[in-house]
Amino acid sequence: MTKSRLPTSDEIAELVAFLPRLYAEGFEPVDCRMGGGQDANGVFSLPWPEYNQAVTDFMHIAGRECWLDFEYDPEAAHQMLLNHETI
């Protein structure tokens, strides 16, 4: 099974640094919504969000290999929450 490395303290700090931006008063994660219409040929497109640049930057960093958990078990997590277990 593939195993990812743990994030470094610098990588953790890099994500934590987004907190003031993402939780700032008045911050809106979605700048606008695009699409969602029907073209001249009758083809419908689903709407999609255009995210604020801070959200895009955060998602790019959070998508790095060190944040992946290849051993994540949704059922085990579900049971842990149901049983109020702690790690």
MMTF fields as JSON, N, C-alpha, C and O atoms, coordinates in Angstrom:
{
  "mmtfVersion": "1.0.0",
  "mmtfProducer": "UNKNOWN",
  "numBonds": 347,
  "numAtoms": 348,
  "numGroups": 87,
  "numChains": 1,
  "numModels": 1,
  "chainsPerModel": [1],
  "groupsPerChain": [87],
  "chainIdList": ["A"],
  "bondAtomList": [4, 2, 8, 6, 12, 10, 16, 14, 20, 18, 24, 22, 28, 26, 32, 30, 36, 34, 40, 38, 44, 42, 48, 46, 52, 50, 56, 54, 60, 58, 64, 62, 68, 66, 72, 70, 76, 74, 80, 78, 84, 82, 88, 86, 92, 90, 96, 94, 100, 98, 104, 102, 108, 106, 112, 110, 116, 114, 120, 118, 124, 122, 128, 126, 132, 130, 136, 134, 140, 138, 144, 142, 148, 146, 152, 150, 156, 154, 160, 158, 164, 162, 168, 166, 172, 170, 176, 174, 180, 178, 184, 182, 188, 186, 192, 190, 196, 194, 200, 198, 204, 202, 208, 206, 212, 210, 216, 214, 220, 218, 224, 222, 228, 226, 232, 230, 236, 234, 240, 238, 244, 242, 248, 246, 252, 250, 256, 254, 260, 258, 264, 262, 268, 266, 272, 270, 276, 274, 280, 278, 284, 282, 288, 286, 292, 290, 296, 294, 300, 298, 304, 302, 308, 306, 312, 310, 316, 314, 320, 318, 324, 322, 328, 326, 332, 330, 336, 334, 340, 338, 344, 342],
  "bondOrderList": [1, 1, 1, 1, 1, 1, 1, 1, 1, 1, 1, 1, 1, 1, 1, 1, 1, 1, 1, 1, 1, 1, 1, 1, 1, 1, 1, 1, 1, 1, 1, 1, 1, 1, 1, 1, 1, 1, 1, 1, 1, 1, 1, 1, 1, 1, 1, 1, 1, 1, 1, 1, 1, 1, 1, 1, 1, 1, 1, 1, 1, 1, 1, 1, 1, 1, 1, 1, 1, 1, 1, 1, 1, 1, 1, 1, 1, 1, 1, 1, 1, 1, 1, 1, 1, 1],
  "groupList": [{"groupName": "MET", "atomNameList": ["N", "CA", "C", "O"], "elementList": ["N", "C", "C", "O"], "formalChargeList": [0, 0, 0, 0], "bondAtomList": [1, 0, 2, 1, 3, 2], "bondOrderList": [1, 1, 2], "singleLetterCode": "M", "chemCompType": "L-PEPTIDE LINKING"}, {"groupName": "THR", "atomNameList": ["N", "CA", "C", "O"], "elementList": ["N", "C", "C", "O"], "formalChargeList": [0, 0, 0, 0], "bondAtomList": [1, 0, 2, 1, 3, 2], "bondOrderList": [1, 1, 2], "singleLetterCode": "T", "chemCompType": "L-PEPTIDE LINKING"}, {"groupName": "LYS", "atomNameList": ["N", "CA", "C", "O"], "elementList": ["N", "C", "C", "O"], "formalChargeList": [0, 0, 0, 0], "bondAtomList": [1, 0, 2, 1, 3, 2], "bondOrderList": [1, 1, 2], "singleLetterCode": "K", "chemCompType": "L-PEPTIDE LINKING"}, {"groupName": "SER", "atomNameList": ["N", "CA", "C", "O"], "elementList": ["N", "C", "C", "O"], "formalChargeList": [0, 0, 0, 0], "bondAtomList": [1, 0, 2, 1, 3, 2], "bondOrderList": [1, 1, 2], "singleLetterCode": "S", "chemCompType": "L-PEPTIDE LINKING"}, {"groupName": "ARG", "atomNameList": ["N", "CA", "C", "O"], "elementList": ["N", "C", "C", "O"], "formalChargeList": [0, 0, 0, 0], "bondAtomList": [1, 0, 2, 1, 3, 2], "bondOrderList": [1, 1, 2], "singleLetterCode": "R", "chemCompType": "L-PEPTIDE LINKING"}, {"groupName": "LEU", "atomNameList": ["N", "CA", "C", "O"], "elementList": ["N", "C", "C", "O"], "formalChargeList": [0, 0, 0, 0], "bondAtomList": [1, 0, 2, 1, 3, 2], "bondOrderList": [1, 1, 2], "singleLetterCode": "L", "chemCompType": "L-PEPTIDE LINKING"}, {"groupName": "PRO", "atomNameList": ["N", "CA", "C", "O"], "elementList": ["N", "C", "C", "O"], "formalChargeList": [0, 0, 0, 0], "bondAtomList": [1, 0, 2, 1, 3, 2], "bondOrderList": [1, 1, 2], "singleLetterCode": "P", "chemCompType": "L-PEPTIDE LINKING"}, {"groupName": "ASP", "atomNameList": ["N", "CA", "C", "O"], "elementList": ["N", "C", "C", "O"], "formalChargeList": [0, 0, 0, 0], "bondAtomList": [1, 0, 2, 1, 3, 2], "bondOrderList": [1, 1, 2], "singleLetterCode": "D", "chemCompType": "L-PEPTIDE LINKING"}, {"groupName": "GLU", "atomNameList": ["N", "CA", "C", "O"], "elementList": ["N", "C", "C", "O"], "formalChargeList": [0, 0, 0, 0], "bondAtomList": [1, 0, 2, 1, 3, 2], "bondOrderList": [1, 1, 2], "singleLetterCode": "E", "chemCompType": "L-PEPTIDE LINKING"}, {"groupName": "ILE", "atomNameList": ["N", "CA", "C", "O"], "elementList": ["N", "C", "C", "O"], "formalChargeList": [0, 0, 0, 0], "bondAtomList": [1, 0, 2, 1, 3, 2], "bondOrderList": [1, 1, 2], "singleLetterCode": "I", "chemCompType": "L-PEPTIDE LINKING"}, {"groupName": "ALA", "atomNameList": ["N", "CA", "C", "O"], "elementList": ["N", "C", "C", "O"], "formalChargeList": [0, 0, 0, 0], "bondAtomList": [1, 0, 2, 1, 3, 2], "bondOrderList": [1, 1, 2], "singleLetterCode": "A", "chemCompType": "L-PEPTIDE LINKING"}, {"groupName": "VAL", "atomNameList": ["N", "CA", "C", "O"], "elementList": ["N", "C", "C", "O"], "formalChargeList": [0, 0, 0, 0], "bondAtomList": [1, 0, 2, 1, 3, 2], "bondOrderList": [1, 1, 2], "singleLetterCode": "V", "chemCompType": "L-PEPTIDE LINKING"}, {"groupName": "PHE", "atomNameList": ["N", "CA", "C", "O"], "elementList": ["N", "C", "C", "O"], "formalChargeList": [0, 0, 0, 0], "bondAtomList": [1, 0, 2, 1, 3, 2], "bondOrderList": [1, 1, 2], "singleLetterCode": "F", "chemCompType": "L-PEPTIDE LINKING"}, {"groupName": "TYR", "atomNameList": ["N", "CA", "C", "O"], "elementList": ["N", "C", "C", "O"], "formalChargeList": [0, 0, 0, 0], "bondAtomList": [1, 0, 2, 1, 3, 2], "bondOrderList": [1, 1, 2], "singleLetterCode": "Y", "chemCompType": "L-PEPTIDE LINKING"}, {"groupName": "GLY", "atomNameList": ["N", "CA", "C", "O"], "elementList": ["N", "C", "C", "O"], "formalChargeList": [0, 0, 0, 0], "bondAtomList": [1, 0, 2, 1, 3, 2], "bondOrderList": [1, 1, 2], "singleLetterCode": "G", "chemCompType": "PEPTIDE LINKING"}, {"groupName": "CYS", "atomNameList": ["N", "CA", "C", "O"], "elementList": ["N", "C", "C", "O"], "formalChargeList": [0, 0, 0, 0], "bondAtomList": [1, 0, 2, 1, 3, 2], "bondOrderList": [1, 1, 2], "singleLetterCode": "C", "chemCompType": "L-PEPTIDE LINKING"}, {"groupName": "GLN", "atomNameList": ["N", "CA", "C", "O"], "elementList": ["N", "C", "C", "O"], "formalChargeList": [0, 0, 0, 0], "bondAtomList": [1, 0, 2, 1, 3, 2], "bondOrderList": [1, 1, 2], "singleLetterCode": "Q", "chemCompType": "L-PEPTIDE LINKING"}, {"groupName": "ASN", "atomNameList": ["N", "CA", "C", "O"], "elementList": ["N", "C", "C", "O"], "formalChargeList": [0, 0, 0, 0], "bondAtomList": [1, 0, 2, 1, 3, 2], "bondOrderList": [1, 1, 2], "singleLetterCode": "N", "chemCompType": "L-PEPTIDE LINKING"}, {"groupName": "TRP", "atomNameList": ["N", "CA", "C", "O"], "elementList": ["N", "C", "C", "O"], "formalChargeList": [0, 0, 0, 0], "bondAtomList": [1, 0, 2, 1, 3, 2], "bondOrderList": [1, 1, 2], "singleLetterCode": "W", "chemCompType": "L-PEPTIDE LINKING"}, {"groupName": "HIS", "atomNameList": ["N", "CA", "C", "O"], "elementList": ["N", "C", "C", "O"], "formalChargeList": [0, 0, 0, 0], "bondAtomList": [1, 0, 2, 1, 3, 2], "bondOrderList": [1, 1, 2], "singleLetterCode": "H", "chemCompType": "L-PEPTIDE LINKING"}],
  "groupTypeList": [0, 1, 2, 3, 4, 5, 6, 1, 3, 7, 8, 9, 10, 8, 5, 11, 10, 12, 5, 6, 4, 5, 13, 10, 8, 14, 12, 8, 6, 11, 7, 15, 4, 0, 14, 14, 14, 16, 7, 10, 17, 14, 11, 12, 3, 5, 6, 18, 6, 8, 13, 17, 16, 10, 11, 1, 7, 12, 0, 19, 9, 10, 14, 4, 8, 15, 18, 5, 7, 12, 8, 13, 7, 6, 8, 10, 10, 19, 16, 0, 5, 5, 17, 19, 8, 1, 9],
  "groupIdList": [1, 2, 3, 4, 5, 6, 7, 8, 9, 10, 11, 12, 13, 14, 15, 16, 17, 18, 19, 20, 21, 22, 23, 24, 25, 26, 27, 28, 29, 30, 31, 32, 33, 34, 35, 36, 37, 38, 39, 40, 41, 42, 43, 44, 45, 46, 47, 48, 49, 50, 51, 52, 53, 54, 55, 56, 57, 58, 59, 60, 61, 62, 63, 64, 65, 66, 67, 68, 69, 70, 71, 72, 73, 74, 75, 76, 77, 78, 79, 80, 81, 82, 83, 84, 85, 86, 87],
  "secStructList": [7, 7, 7, 7, 7, 7, 7, 7, 2, 2, 2, 2, 2, 2, 2, 2, 6, 6, 2, 2, 2, 2, 6, 1, 6, 6, 7, 7, 1, 3, 3, 3, 3, 3, 7, 7, 1, 5, 7, 6, 6, 1, 7, 5, 7, 7, 7, 3, 3, 3, 3, 7, 2, 2, 2, 2, 2, 2, 2, 2, 2, 2, 6, 1, 4, 4, 4, 7, 7, 6, 6, 7, 7, 2, 2, 2, 2, 2, 2, 2, 2, 2, 2, 6, 7, 7, 7],
  "xCoordList": [0.845, 0.0, 0.883, 1.914, 0.487, 1.216, 1.062, -0.02, 2.142, 2.105, 2.716, 3.798, 2.032, 2.57, 3.378, 3.18, 4.274, 5.067, 4.246, 3.283, 4.612, 3.936, 4.368, 5.494, 3.487, 3.876, 4.913, 4.931, 5.765, 6.768, 6.12, 4.995, 6.814, 6.277, 6.11, 5.185, 6.988, 6.848, 5.601, 4.915, 5.296, 4.101, 2.827, 1.827, 2.864, 1.724, 1.533, 0.414, 2.619, 2.551, 2.039, 1.322, 2.407, 1.96, 0.434, -0.187, -0.167, -1.628, -2.275, -3.273, -1.72, -2.276, -2.277, -3.154, -1.306, -1.223, -2.439, -2.692, -3.187, -4.395, -5.575, -6.522, -5.542, -6.692, -7.171, -8.369, -6.292, -6.789, -7.451, -8.406, -6.96, -7.542, -8.88, -9.848, -8.937, -10.148, -11.272, -12.445, -10.921, -11.934, -12.093, -12.672, -11.581, -11.713, -13.186, -13.943, -13.564, -14.94, -15.247, -14.489, -16.35, -16.782, -16.167, -16.508, -15.263, -14.632, -15.66, -16.455, -15.64, -16.514, -15.638, -14.852, -15.751, -14.896, -15.185, -14.302, -16.398, -16.77, -16.951, -17.776, -16.168, -16.275, -17.522, -18.209, -17.816, -18.998, -19.287, -18.482, -20.438, -20.815, -20.877, -21.349, -20.389, -20.316, -21.21, -21.585, -21.537, -22.296, -23.714, -24.294, -24.259, -25.606, -26.683, -27.804, -26.354, -27.343, -27.504, -26.997, -28.222, -28.466, -27.936, -28.238, -27.144, -26.595, -27.574, -28.669, -27.169, -28.04, -28.432, -29.443, -27.637, -27.929, -28.794, -29.104, -29.177, -30.004, -29.229, -29.817, -27.902, -27.063, -26.998, -26.683, -27.302, -27.239, -25.851, -25.21, -25.391, -24.152, -24.486, -25.287, -23.852, -24.055, -23.261, -22.184, -23.771, -23.012, -21.792, -21.789, -20.77, -19.581, -19.114, -19.328, -18.466, -17.992, -16.634, -15.792, -16.436, -15.113, -14.658, -15.188, -13.664, -13.231, -12.318, -11.591, -12.373, -11.446, -10.031, -9.831, -9.062, -7.683, -7.121, -6.334, -7.5, -7.017, -7.472, -6.716, -8.695, -9.218, -8.454, -8.068, -8.238, -7.496, -6.086, -5.609, -5.42, -4.065, -4.066, -3.203, -5.034, -5.137, -5.343, -4.668, -6.258, -6.541, -5.328, -5.086, -4.569, -3.356, -2.354, -1.777, -2.151, -1.205, -1.737, -0.983, -3.03, -3.625, -3.673, -3.879, -3.489, -3.495, -2.142, -2.007, -1.151, 0.175, 0.173, -0.652, 1.107, 1.203, 1.256, 0.691, 1.923, 2.082, 0.752, 0.673, -0.282, -1.59, -2.527, -3.646, -2.088, -2.906, -2.787, -1.704, -3.885, -3.89, -4.406, -5.613, -3.475, -3.844, -4.473, -5.073, -4.339, -4.894, -6.221, -6.755, -6.755, -8.018, -9.13, -9.32, -9.851, -10.957, -12.223, -12.408, -13.096, -14.295, -15.164, -15.745, -15.262, -16.094, -15.497, -16.23, -14.182, -13.533, -13.718, -13.949, -13.617, -13.832, -15.273, -15.53, -16.201, -17.616, -17.854, -18.534, -17.292, -17.453, -16.814, -17.366, -15.65, -14.976, -15.864, -15.979, -16.485, -17.356, -18.604, -19.066, -19.143, -20.328, -20.028, -20.853, -18.83, -18.441, -17.705, -17.298, -17.533, -16.829, -15.426, -14.934, -14.792, -13.425, -12.486, -12.799, -11.345, -10.304, -9.098, -8.924, -8.296, -7.116, -6.055, -4.973],
  "yCoordList": [-1.19, 0.0, 1.243, 1.275, 2.245, 3.503, 4.243, 4.281, 4.817, 5.576, 6.942, 7.04, 7.987, 9.329, 9.722, 9.188, 10.645, 11.15, 12.143, 12.709, 12.359, 13.342, 14.743, 14.927, 15.727, 17.103, 17.628, 17.249, 18.499, 19.14, 20.286, 20.685, 20.8, 21.939, 23.158, 23.948, 23.318, 24.432, 24.26, 25.24, 23.027, 22.772, 22.99, 23.483, 22.629, 22.889, 24.39, 24.891, 25.104, 26.559, 27.231, 28.229, 26.687, 27.243, 27.194, 28.147, 26.077, 25.979, 26.831, 27.505, 26.808, 27.587, 29.076, 29.815, 29.512, 30.928, 31.392, 32.593, 30.462, 30.828, 31.154, 31.806, 30.723, 30.909, 32.358, 32.598, 33.331, 34.72, 35.184, 35.96, 34.724, 35.121, 34.44, 35.084, 33.134, 32.373, 32.645, 32.452, 33.094, 33.376, 34.862, 35.241, 35.697, 37.148, 37.543, 36.956, 38.536, 39.02, 39.483, 40.248, 39.015, 39.397, 38.587, 38.796, 37.664, 36.864, 35.97, 35.308, 35.956, 35.101, 34.153, 34.612, 32.84, 31.897, 31.819, 31.464, 32.142, 32.096, 33.525, 34.278, 33.886, 35.225, 35.359, 36.379, 34.337, 34.356, 32.94, 32.027, 32.782, 31.489, 31.671, 32.689, 30.66, 30.718, 29.618, 28.675, 29.755, 28.717, 28.617, 29.582, 27.42, 27.177, 27.602, 27.917, 27.609, 28.024, 27.018, 25.897, 27.455, 26.627, 27.393, 28.571, 26.703, 27.388, 27.321, 26.771, 27.884, 27.964, 26.589, 26.455, 25.576, 24.218, 23.444, 22.273, 24.096, 23.444, 22.644, 21.904, 22.784, 22.055, 22.831, 24.021, 22.135, 22.747, 22.565, 21.537, 23.551, 23.415, 23.654, 24.523, 22.86, 23.026, 24.233, 24.516, 24.937, 26.069, 25.585, 24.484, 26.412, 26.105, 27.382, 28.478, 27.235, 28.418, 28.885, 28.079, 30.171, 30.769, 31.149, 32.079, 30.413, 30.608, 31.817, 32.189, 32.416, 33.466, 32.899, 31.712, 33.705, 33.243, 32.611, 31.668, 33.101, 32.509, 31.064, 30.217, 30.767, 29.4, 28.525, 27.403, 29.029, 28.277, 27.968, 26.843, 28.963, 28.759, 27.721, 26.844, 27.819, 26.871, 25.453, 24.524, 25.278, 23.947, 23.366, 22.161, 24.209, 23.747, 23.206, 22.138, 23.924, 23.501, 22.274, 21.342, 22.273, 21.15, 19.875, 18.79, 19.988, 18.827, 18.153, 17.182, 18.653, 18.044, 16.65, 16.331, 15.845, 14.449, 14.275, 13.319, 15.181, 15.021, 15.119, 14.704, 15.654, 15.773, 14.612, 14.551, 13.706, 12.557, 11.461, 11.218, 10.81, 9.691, 8.464, 8.249, 7.669, 6.497, 5.394, 4.463, 5.495, 4.481, 4.93, 4.248, 6.058, 6.561, 5.546, 5.045, 5.259, 4.303, 5.043, 5.297, 5.395, 6.158, 5.461, 6.121, 4.145, 3.423, 3.511, 3.688, 3.39, 3.516, 4.933, 5.11, 5.928, 7.305, 7.496, 8.165, 6.916, 6.99, 6.37, 6.955, 5.191, 4.515, 5.313, 5.391, 5.906, 6.715, 7.886, 8.191, 8.534, 9.66, 9.207, 9.881, 8.07, 7.546, 7.181, 7.381, 6.639, 6.189, 7.253, 7.011, 8.423, 9.547, 9.149, 9.601, 8.306, 7.902, 9.039, 9.893, 9.024, 9.978, 9.202, 8.017, 9.89, 9.251, 9.102, 8.582],
  "zCoordList": [0.0, 0.0, 0.0, 0.672, -0.738, -0.793, 0.533, 1.12, 0.981, 2.227, 1.959, 1.38, 2.376, 2.187, 3.411, 4.502, 3.219, 4.332, 5.13, 4.614, 6.369, 7.2, 6.769, 6.306, 6.917, 6.57, 7.555, 8.726, 7.059, 7.909, 8.685, 8.384, 9.66, 10.42, 9.512, 9.704, 8.535, 7.583, 6.721, 6.43, 6.309, 5.498, 6.314, 5.791, 7.576, 8.457, 8.618, 8.516, 8.869, 9.033, 7.759, 7.825, 6.605, 5.325, 5.208, 4.738, 5.639, 5.601, 6.686, 6.431, 7.881, 8.992, 8.663, 9.112, 7.887, 7.516, 6.713, 6.615, 6.145, 5.4, 6.316, 5.877, 7.56, 8.445, 8.527, 8.374, 8.762, 8.834, 7.543, 7.583, 6.408, 5.123, 4.89, 4.485, 5.146, 4.857, 5.849, 5.528, 7.054, 8.071, 8.365, 9.384, 7.477, 7.651, 7.528, 6.755, 8.301, 8.241, 6.822, 6.226, 6.302, 4.964, 3.836, 2.672, 4.159, 3.106, 2.431, 3.099, 1.13, 0.336, -0.475, -1.303, -0.258, -0.974, -2.468, -3.249, -2.871, -4.283, -4.782, -4.266, -5.793, -6.374, -7.236, -7.182, -8.027, -8.882, -9.358, -9.177, -9.96, -10.542, -12.057, -12.564, -12.754, -14.208, -14.788, -14.093, -16.048, -16.741, -16.237, -15.737, -16.381, -15.896, -16.873, -16.474, -18.111, -19.099, -20.215, -20.163, -21.215, -22.392, -23.604, -23.792, -24.418, -25.591, -26.771, -26.648, -27.909, -29.093, -29.632, -30.321, -29.32, -29.771, -28.774, -28.993, -27.687, -26.684, -25.661, -24.872, -25.666, -24.72, -23.416, -23.4, -22.317, -20.994, -20.406, -20.622, -19.671, -18.906, -17.439, -17.093, -16.594, -15.163, -14.679, -15.205, -13.699, -13.167, -12.384, -11.835, -12.342, -11.546, -10.88, -11.397, -9.715, -8.993, -9.495, -9.891, -9.474, -9.658, -8.253, -7.646, -7.743, -6.36, -6.208, -7.129, -5.034, -4.648, -4.751, -4.493, -5.115, -5.297, -4.026, -4.116, -2.849, -1.593, -1.476, -1.0, -1.902, -1.85, -2.837, -2.508, -4.027, -5.042, -4.554, -4.702, -3.973, -3.456, -2.335, -2.3, -1.417, -0.312, -0.842, -0.398, -1.775, -2.312, -3.025, -2.957, -3.703, -4.384, -3.362, -3.565, -2.285, -1.249, -0.507, -0.23, -0.185, 0.545, -0.293, 0.25, -1.589, -2.463, -2.604, -3.349, -1.907, -1.993, -1.366, -0.509, -1.814, -1.388, 0.129, 0.66, 0.825, 2.277, 3.027, 4.183, 2.398, 3.059, 2.712, 3.221, 1.864, 1.488, 2.539, 3.073, 2.829, 3.769, 3.025, 2.913, 2.523, 1.738, 2.588, 2.052, 3.898, 4.797, 5.412, 6.288, 4.968, 5.507, 5.274, 4.166, 6.34, 6.285, 6.71, 7.901, 5.77, 6.118, 7.155, 8.016, 7.086, 8.058, 9.46, 10.433, 9.571, 10.877, 11.433, 12.629, 10.566, 11.008, 11.462, 12.463, 10.734, 11.097, 12.471, 13.314, 12.69, 13.978, 15.109, 16.207, 14.845, 15.852, 16.265, 17.452, 15.299, 15.622, 16.367, 17.288, 15.967, 16.66, 18.099, 18.991, 18.317, 19.65, 20.442, 21.578, 19.859, 20.519, 20.953, 21.987, 20.161, 20.465, 20.098, 19.268, 20.732, 20.369, 19.858, 20.142, 19.117, 18.552, 19.618, 19.344]
}
